[in-house]
Amino acid sequence: MTIRLAPASIKPAPPARRAFSLIEVLVVIAIIAILVAMLMPVLRVANESARTVRCATQLRQMGQAIFNYASANRGMVPPWGAANKIDTLNTQLSHGWIAMLSRYAGATAASPLYHCPAFPYDDATVTYFMTAHWENLQSPPLHSIALGRIKLASEFLLVAEATAQRVYIPPFGTYNAPLDNTDKDDSGHKDLVFFGEPGGYNMHRTGNNILFADGHVSLFRHYDPHAITYSPDKMQNWDDVTPQ
């Protein structure tokens, strides 16, 4: 008897993988580059918005600390001026309104609380000032004001971002001092200067944050005479404030 064996099945060889051509690789890279270029402005705007919101949150924290201070000090806000000290060490962190507020804010002038995240330099520079212009013009000058004295609380600027370059030391500013001032106030010069004004600057692309005496924070691209005042009784710009 003859036995026939079935021929072994022959599997076809797998097709060879085709490598990407140089043109295809370049096309993919170009598409990725276009997508990245489209996303970068969106990410930049999102980051700027996040910094603006964080700054406003910091100002609200300062407002709450100021109200707590006032509650414990006959309704008065923290006094401005280097003559007011919390100790005798005579350091940058010992004097001024931020030092007086430290117990109620739980932070010193070196804390990120007093540094706007949009400031060009990521350091411990104090970037906020307390208004003192109206108080300084009184006779005799005052170094504090009672919150109950402020009739226009929702318009009265209490604390804001310092955007005048003259209040900072180089390289950002022009203030001639060995150390940056941690006790910023506008008693003798305007600290809040908007883009478009002489020496003006907006800390955020969309404007500057301001804390008002009623505790709310608003963002302004430019000075609004109908929403901001430096006088507790009248709607007045910094230049218009007069002694009473």
C-alpha positions in Angstrom: 0.0 0.0 0.0 1.3 3.4 -0.9 0.8 6.1 1.7 0.6 9.7 0.5 1.6 12.5 2.9 -0.3 15.7 2.7 2.1 18.5 1.7 2.9 20.8 4.6 1.0 24.1 4.5 3.3 26.9 3.6 2.5 30.2 5.4 3.1 33.3 3.4 5.9 35.5 4.7 4.5 38.6 6.6 4.7 41.8 4.5 7.6 44.0 5.2 6.9 47.1 7.3 7.2 50.2 5.3 9.3 52.9 7.0 8.1 56.5 7.1 9.5 58.6 4.4 11.3 61.8 5.2 8.5 63.8 3.7 5.9 62.1 6.0 8.1 62.8 9.1 8.4 66.4 8.1 4.6 66.7 7.6 3.9 65.3 11.1 6.5 67.6 12.6 4.9 70.6 10.8 1.4 69.6 12.1 2.7 69.3 15.7 4.4 72.7 15.4 1.2 74.3 14.1 -0.8 72.8 16.9 1.7 74.0 19.5 1.7 77.5 18.0 -2.1 77.5 18.2 -2.1 76.3 21.8 0.6 78.7 23.2 -1.5 81.9 23.2 -4.3 79.9 24.9 -2.0 78.6 27.5 -0.4 82.1 28.0 -3.9 83.7 28.5 -4.8 80.9 30.9 -1.6 81.5 32.9 -2.2 85.2 33.0 -5.8 84.7 34.1 -4.6 82.4 36.9 -2.1 85.0 38.1 -4.7 87.7 38.1 -7.1 85.6 40.1 -4.3 84.6 42.6 -3.4 88.3 43.0 -7.0 89.2 43.7 -7.2 86.4 46.3 -4.1 87.7 48.0 -5.7 91.2 48.2 -8.9 89.7 49.8 -6.7 88.0 52.4 -5.1 91.4 53.1 -8.5 92.9 53.4 -9.6 90.3 55.9 -6.4 90.8 57.9 -7.0 94.6 57.9 -10.6 94.2 59.2 -9.3 91.9 61.9 -6.7 94.5 62.9 -9.3 97.2 62.9 -11.6 95.1 65.1 -8.8 94.8 67.7 -7.6 98.5 67.4 -10.7 100.7 67.8 -11.6 100.4 64.2 -8.4 101.8 62.8 -6.5 100.4 59.8 -2.8 99.6 60.2 -0.7 102.7 60.3 1.6 103.5 57.4 5.1 104.9 57.8 8.4 103.4 59.0 8.0 105.0 62.4 5.5 102.3 63.3 7.4 99.1 64.4 6.6 95.8 65.9 10.1 95.4 67.4 13.4 97.2 67.9 15.4 95.2 65.4 15.1 98.0 62.8 15.0 95.5 59.9 13.0 95.7 56.7 10.4 93.3 58.2 10.0 95.2 61.5 8.3 98.4 60.4 5.4 99.7 58.4 1.9 98.6 57.8 2.8 95.1 56.7 4.7 94.5 59.9 1.8 95.9 62.0 -0.5 93.5 60.1 1.7 90.4 60.5 -0.1 89.1 63.6 -3.4 89.3 61.8 -2.3 88.1 58.3 0.0 85.4 59.6 2.6 86.6 57.2 5.6 89.0 57.1 6.7 91.2 54.2 8.8 88.3 53.0 5.7 86.2 52.4 4.3 85.4 48.9 1.1 87.0 50.2 2.6 90.5 49.5 4.2 89.6 46.1 2.0 89.7 43.0 2.6 86.5 40.9 2.6 88.7 37.7 5.6 90.8 38.9 8.5 90.4 36.4 10.8 89.0 39.0 10.1 85.9 41.0 11.4 87.1 44.3 10.1 88.4 47.6 9.6 92.0 46.5 6.5 93.7 48.1 4.3 94.7 45.2 1.4 96.2 47.1 0.9 99.6 48.7 -1.5 101.1 51.3 -3.1 104.4 50.5 -1.9 107.2 52.7 -2.3 110.3 50.5 -5.4 111.7 52.1 -4.1 111.0 55.7 -0.8 112.7 54.9 -2.5 115.9 53.7 -4.5 116.4 56.9 -3.3 118.9 59.5 -1.7 117.4 61.5 -1.0 114.4 59.2 -2.7 111.1 60.1 -1.0 107.8 60.0 -4.2 105.7 60.1 -7.9 106.1 59.3 -10.9 104.5 60.9 -12.9 102.2 58.6 -16.1 103.9 60.0 -14.8 107.3 58.8 -14.8 106.1 55.2 -18.2 107.1 53.7 -17.4 105.9 50.2 -16.2 102.4 51.3 -17.0 100.7 48.0 -15.0 103.3 46.0 -12.2 104.2 48.5 -8.9 102.6 47.5 -7.4 100.8 50.5 -4.6 98.6 49.1 -3.6 98.1 45.4 -0.8 96.9 43.2 2.2 99.4 43.1 2.9 99.9 39.4 5.0 103.1 39.5 8.6 102.2 38.8 9.8 104.9 41.2 8.7 102.7 44.2 11.0 99.8 43.2 14.8 99.5 43.2 16.6 98.5 40.0 16.5 96.5 37.8 12.7 96.9 37.6 12.5 100.4 39.2 14.3 103.6 39.8 14.2 103.9 43.6 17.7 104.8 44.8 18.1 102.6 47.9 20.1 99.5 48.9 16.9 97.5 49.6 13.5 97.5 48.2 10.9 99.3 50.4 8.6 96.9 52.2 6.4 99.7 53.5 5.0 101.0 50.3 2.5 103.8 50.5 1.4 106.7 48.3 1.7 109.5 50.9 4.1 111.5 48.7 3.8 110.1 45.2 1.3 108.1 43.2 2.0 104.4 43.4 -0.9 103.2 41.2 -0.1 104.3 37.6 -1.9 102.7 34.7 -0.6 101.8 31.2 -0.8 104.8 29.0 -0.1 107.2 31.8 3.5 108.7 32.1 5.5 105.8 33.5 2.4 103.7 33.6 2.4 99.9 33.8 -0.3 97.3 34.2 0.7 94.4 36.5 -1.6 92.2 34.6 -2.4 92.2 30.9 -6.0 93.1 31.7 -5.2 95.8 34.3 -4.5 96.2 38.0 -6.2 94.8 41.1 -7.5 97.1 43.8 -8.8 96.3 47.3 -11.5 98.7 48.4 -12.4 99.6 51.9 -15.6 97.5 51.9 -13.4 94.4 51.2 -14.2 93.7 47.6 -11.4 93.5 44.9 -11.8 94.7 41.3 -9.6 94.7 38.2 -9.1 98.0 36.3 -7.4 98.5 33.0 -7.3 102.2 33.5 -8.3 104.7 36.2 -12.0 105.0 36.5 -13.0 108.3 38.3 -16.6 106.9 38.8 -15.4 103.8 40.6 -12.1 104.8 42.4 -11.5 107.6 44.9 -8.5 108.5 47.2 -10.8 110.5 49.5 -13.0 108.9 52.1 -15.8 111.5 51.4 -15.5 112.6 47.8 -14.8 111.1 44.4 -11.3 112.4 43.9 -8.2 111.3 41.9 -4.9 111.2 43.7 -4.0 114.7 42.2 -7.3 116.2 43.4 -7.2 115.3 47.0 -7.0 118.4 49.3 -6.7 118.9 53.0 -9.9 119.1 55.0 
